[in-house]
């Protein structure tokens, strides 16, 4: 069944709430309650982010289960929350920029594409892709320094505690010892200057901008397909119950809405992660690892990082941490938007 057919069937059978545009939002609830809810989601998923980061910087592949058990045995629960305070501190400004750019772009581009004569499906996909692109670029201005600091804290002492084998030692990780996020911020600034805090900024844009664009575009398409399938099922069920019935007029409840959103988000996360995972791995290594040149420690270049990855495990090495990243994607902001009108 085609997407257009799915839309036609679902339009007459399922009555979904109208989309909430930027001008309709209660901004105070949206930002403050949204930040609180997102903080809770971040706390729940942060251990997955730690697993992903460590898998990406290790020179050999280690399963998530084995790495989790190793962290728990050697570092305890605290090992799963290294750098969490720093990450949480950057959540409010970064997500405020993210959601503002997302909603403003989506509203404006969506209106413009409809006026240009595009179908609702195409206009929605274009608007979501453009919104994901602009929001990622805006958020990275704040998020990159937070990412650099929190990721260095995540892998600190990893060699000495959770990784026993010498072949699994993290290569050329930062030699600085950080007491906390503020100490790390100060030391990075003293050693490398502002460029140290924005290490990997370019590759971060190249990672998160297309990742967000792909995610939001994939989500919008999956959302229409899933509801289209439900519409067809509801229509057939109604025809079997009442001969010649003119449609079931099904109105999904909040549980059904959240369930569909979760399924669509999972589908979009898988697509996005598969496409952009190599860039994410390169970005993480650029921000965490250093290289040696003439006896001096220097930041790695993109080409050096790629060569090291290929040398360690071929192209498959670029996909280390794919499982945790797909599971722990931080696009749960979508759900927060739906519950904060």
C-alpha positions in Angstrom: 0.0 0.0 0.0 1.3 3.4 -0.9 1.8 6.2 1.6 -0.8 8.3 -0.2 -3.3 5.5 0.0 -2.6 5.1 3.7 -3.2 8.7 4.3 -6.5 8.6 2.5 -7.7 5.6 4.5 -6.5 6.9 7.8 -7.9 10.4 7.3 -11.5 9.2 7.3 -11.1 6.5 9.9 -8.8 7.9 12.6 -9.3 11.3 14.2 -5.9 12.5 15.5 -5.5 15.7 17.6 -4.3 18.6 15.5 -0.5 19.3 15.5 0.6 21.9 18.1 2.5 24.7 16.3 5.0 27.0 17.9 2.6 29.9 18.4 0.2 27.6 20.2 2.7 26.4 22.9 2.7 27.6 26.5 6.3 28.7 26.5 6.7 28.6 30.3 5.5 25.0 30.6 7.4 24.1 27.4 10.8 25.2 28.6 10.7 24.7 32.4 8.6 21.6 32.7 10.2 20.2 29.6 13.7 20.7 31.0 12.7 18.9 34.2 11.2 16.0 32.3 14.2 15.8 30.0 16.5 15.7 32.9 14.7 12.7 34.2 14.9 10.9 30.8 18.6 11.8 30.6 19.3 10.3 34.0 17.6 7.1 33.0 19.5 6.8 29.8 22.9 8.1 30.8 24.4 4.7 31.5 23.7 3.8 27.9 25.6 6.9 26.8 28.5 5.9 28.9 28.5 2.4 27.4 28.4 3.8 23.9 31.3 6.3 24.5 33.5 3.6 26.0 32.8 1.2 23.2 33.7 3.8 20.6 37.1 4.7 22.1 38.3 1.1 22.9 40.5 -0.4 20.2 38.7 -3.7 20.3 35.0 -4.7 20.3 33.5 -5.4 23.7 29.9 -6.4 24.1 27.6 -4.1 26.1 26.8 -6.8 28.6 30.5 -7.6 29.3 31.4 -3.9 29.5 28.4 -3.3 31.8 29.4 -6.1 34.2 33.0 -4.8 34.2 32.0 -1.3 35.1 29.7 -2.5 37.8 32.4 -4.8 39.3 35.2 -2.3 39.3 33.5 1.1 39.6 30.0 0.4 40.9 26.9 2.4 39.9 28.9 5.6 40.0 30.8 4.4 37.0 27.7 4.6 34.9 27.2 8.3 35.8 30.6 9.8 35.2 30.2 13.3 33.8 26.4 13.3 34.4 26.5 16.5 36.4 28.3 18.3 33.6 25.9 16.9 31.0 22.9 17.9 33.0 24.2 21.4 33.5 24.2 21.9 29.7 20.8 20.4 29.2 18.7 23.4 29.8 20.4 25.9 27.4 21.2 23.3 24.8 17.7 21.9 24.7 16.1 25.4 24.8 18.1 26.3 21.7 17.3 22.9 20.1 13.5 23.1 20.6 13.2 26.7 19.7 15.0 26.2 16.4 13.1 23.0 15.8 9.7 24.4 16.3 10.3 27.8 14.6 11.8 26.1 11.6 9.2 23.4 11.3 6.4 25.9 11.5 7.9 28.3 8.9 9.2 25.7 6.5 6.0 23.7 6.7 3.9 26.7 5.8 6.2 27.7 3.0 6.3 24.2 1.4 2.5 23.9 1.5 2.2 27.3 -0.3 4.6 26.0 -2.9 2.2 23.3 -3.8 3.7 20.2 -2.1 1.5 17.5 -0.7 1.0 17.4 3.1 3.2 14.3 3.3 6.0 15.8 1.4 5.7 19.2 3.1 5.8 17.5 6.6 8.9 15.5 5.7 10.7 18.5 4.3 9.7 20.7 7.3 10.9 18.0 9.8 14.2 17.5 8.0 14.9 21.2 7.9 13.9 21.6 11.5 16.2 18.7 12.6 19.0 20.3 10.6 18.7 23.8 12.1 18.0 22.6 15.7 21.1 20.4 15.7 23.4 23.2 14.5 22.0 25.7 17.1 22.3 23.2 20.0 25.9 22.3 19.1 27.1 25.8 20.0 26.4 25.0 23.6 26.5 21.3 23.6 30.0 20.7 22.1 32.0 22.0 25.1 29.7 20.0 27.4 30.1 16.9 25.3 33.9 17.3 25.3 34.1 17.6 29.1 31.5 14.9 29.9 33.0 12.4 27.6 36.5 12.8 29.0 35.0 12.2 32.4 33.2 9.1 31.1 36.4 7.4 30.0 38.7 8.6 32.8 40.2 5.7 34.7 38.6 3.3 32.2 42.0 1.7 31.5 42.8 1.1 35.1 39.5 -0.2 36.3 37.0 -1.7 33.9 39.4 -2.7 31.1 41.9 -5.4 32.2 43.5 -6.7 29.1 46.4 -4.6 27.7 45.0 -5.0 24.2 41.9 -3.2 25.3 43.7 -0.2 26.7 42.3 3.1 25.5 45.0 4.6 23.1 46.4 8.0 24.0 43.6 9.1 26.2 44.1 12.4 27.9 46.7 12.3 30.6 45.1 15.0 32.7 43.3 14.0 35.9 40.0 15.7 36.3 38.3 16.1 39.7 35.0 17.1 38.3 33.4 18.9 35.4 34.5 22.4 36.5 38.0 21.2 37.0 38.0 19.5 33.5 36.6 22.6 31.9 39.4 24.8 33.5 42.2 22.4 32.6 41.1 21.9 29.0 40.8 25.7 28.6 44.3 26.2 30.1 46.0 23.6 28.0 44.2 24.0 24.6 42.3 27.2 24.9 38.8 27.6 23.6 39.7 25.3 20.7 40.1 22.5 23.1 36.5 22.9 24.3 35.3 23.0 20.7 37.3 20.0 19.6 35.3 18.1 17.0 32.8 20.9 16.6 32.8 20.6 12.8 32.4 16.8 12.8 29.7 17.3 15.5 27.7 19.4 13.1 28.3 16.9 10.3 27.1 14.2 12.7 24.1 15.6 14.4 22.7 17.9 11.7 22.1 15.0 9.2 21.2 12.7 12.1 18.5 15.0 13.2 17.3 15.7 9.7 17.1 11.9 8.9 15.5 11.2 12.3 12.7 13.8 12.0 12.0 13.0 8.3 12.0 9.3 9.0 9.7 9.8 12.0 7.2 11.8 10.1 7.0 9.2 7.3 6.8 6.3 9.8 4.1 8.2 11.8 1.9 8.4 8.7 2.5 4.8 7.6 1.7 3.4 11.1 -1.5 5.4 11.4 -2.4 4.5 7.8 -2.1 0.8 8.7 -4.2 1.3 11.8 -6.8 3.1 9.7 -7.0 0.3 7.2 -7.4 -2.3 10.0 -10.0 -0.2 11.7 -11.9 0.2 8.5 -12.0 -3.5 7.7 -13.0 -4.3 11.3 -15.9 -1.8 11.0 -17.0 -3.2 7.6 -17.2 -6.7 9.1 -19.2 -5.5 12.1 -21.6 -3.3 10.2 -22.4 -3.9 6.5 -21.9 -0.7 4.5 -20.6 1.2 7.5 -19.2 4.6 6.7 -16.1 4.4 8.9 -15.4 3.7 12.5 -14.5 7.2 13.5 -11.8 5.8 15.8 -10.3 8.3 18.2 -7.1 7.0 19.8 -6.4 7.6 23.4 -3.2 8.9 25.0 -1.9 5.4 25.5 -2.3 4.6 21.8 -0.8 7.9 20.8 2.3 7.3 23.0 2.6 3.7 21.7 2.6 4.8 18.1 5.1 7.5 18.9 7.4 5.0 20.5 7.3 2.6 17.6 7.9 5.4 15.1 10.7 6.8 17.2 12.4 3.4 17.3 12.1 3.0 13.6 13.5 6.5 13.0 16.4 5.9 15.5 17.5 2.8 13.7 17.6 4.5 10.3 19.4 7.6 11.7 21.9 5.5 13.7 22.8 3.3 10.8 23.5 6.3 8.5 25.4 8.5 10.9 27.1 6.1 13.3 30.6 6.3 11.7 30.6 10.1 12.0 29.6 9.8 15.7 32.4 7.4 16.4 34.9 9.7 14.7 33.5 12.7 16.7 33.8 10.9 20.0 37.5 9.9 19.4 38.4 13.4 18.2 37.0 14.8 21.5 38.5 12.3 23.8 41.8 10.9 22.3 45.1 12.5 21.6 47.9 11.6 19.2 51.7 11.6 19.5 53.9 13.7 17.2 57.6 14.3 17.8 57.2 13.3 21.4 54.4 15.8 22.0 50.7 15.2 22.6 48.5 16.7 19.9 44.8 16.4 19.0 44.1 13.8 16.4 43.0 14.8 12.9 40.0 13.3 11.2 42.2 11.3 8.8 44.3 10.0 11.6 41.2 8.9 13.5 39.8 7.1 10.5 43.1 5.3 9.8 43.3 4.2 13.5 39.7 2.8 13.4 40.3 1.0 10.1 43.5 -0.4 11.4 41.9 -1.6 14.6 38.8 -3.4 13.1 38.1 -2.4 9.6 35.0 -0.4 8.6 33.0 -2.3 11.3 35.0 -0.5 14.0 33.1 2.7 13.0 29.9 1.0 14.3 31.1 0.3 17.8 28.4 1.4 20.2 25.6 1.2 17.6 23.3 -0.8 19.9 23.5 1.6 22.9 23.2 4.6 20.6 20.1 3.2 18.9 18.5 2.4 22.2 19.5 5.5 24.1 18.9 8.1 21.4 18.0 11.4 23.1 15.2 12.3 20.8 12.7 11.6 23.6 12.1 15.4 23.3 9.4 14.4 20.9 7.4 12.9 23.7 8.0 15.9 25.9 6.6 18.2 23.2 3.5 16.0 23.0 2.8 16.2 26.8 3.6 19.9 27.2 1.0 21.8 25.1 
